[in-house]
Amino acid sequence: MDVLTDILDTLRFEGSLYFRTELTSPWSVFVPEKSNVSRFHIVIRGQGWLRVEGAQDAISIANGDLVVVPHGAGHTILDEPGTPSVPLDEVLGEVNYTGVGPLVYGGDGPGCCLVCGEFGFEDESAMHPLLSNLPALLHIPGNENYNTTWLDSALGFIAHEAVAEKQGSLAIVNRLSEIIFIQVLRAFMEATEEQIPFLAALRDPQISQALSAIHAQPDAYLTVESLGHSVGMSRSAFSSQFSTLVGMTPHQYLTLVRMQRAASLLAKSDQSLLAIAEQVGYQSEAAFSTAFKRHFGVRPGEYRRNVVSDGR
């Protein structure tokens, strides 16, 4: 089972393009915090700086770089570290930006072109430790060796479509941005040497095998003993290693996967509650309903009605 794919499928995230920017010095734009999203900026041309709210130092960004702010934190993109920032809403009002065409802002100095967007996640209560444990900023420099030819081509295609503004361009950019988010996660996991919870678990041969078993059969009767045995570890050693690397116990993680799978089925199918309960390891609708409410705060039927009424 491809654990990363299964996680992102059940989280139901989607990318969206804000706009293409044409910024000329002096410029400094503060993007406010937004919950339940990951924001991204792709540098198409020129250079600048980016500082996440709460961080002391700004990072330099240049042509070909991809920057992701995983938790939607407030951040400033600017031409030079000392340039006073202007809130995004004020910038949009100042230039009377209507959402059509590029956002043009700044003075008469050197230019920088960015493609800016976000990845929205539908259910904050179902947020996965894969995402919640990511650092405040992911920076994929355009000149790094793990920035593959494929990623270069995808970023170039986004730049082309964002500038072309032909029919269907927005859909292409949105779909590509979703793929790029996955690629960013893969690149970060391959490059980092930090022991970040859950990301470290995906790199561990035995724990990643156990994660695959959970994602492949969340309806199965899985215990700490059986999972440990399947990867050649004792119960105590497996439980300790799993909890350290994943950030939760095997039982807690199994419950999380079951609840996320159930939420996805409730949103995407018209199957009965009992059928869904059985697919995620519960023998009765009542037991499933109790577990679901404990996790999401609402019962499965109410959750489904809310999804339908929201048009999700």
Beta strands, then each sheet from edge to edge (+ up, - down):
strand 1: 13-24
strand 2: 28-31
strand 3: 37-45
strand 4: 47-52
strand 5: 59-62
strand 6: 66-69
strand 7: 75-78
strand 8: 86-87
strand 9: 103-106
strand 10: 111-121
strand 11: 138-140
sheet 1: 9+ 1+ 10- 3+ 6- 11+
sheet 2: 5+ 4- 7+ 2- 8-
end
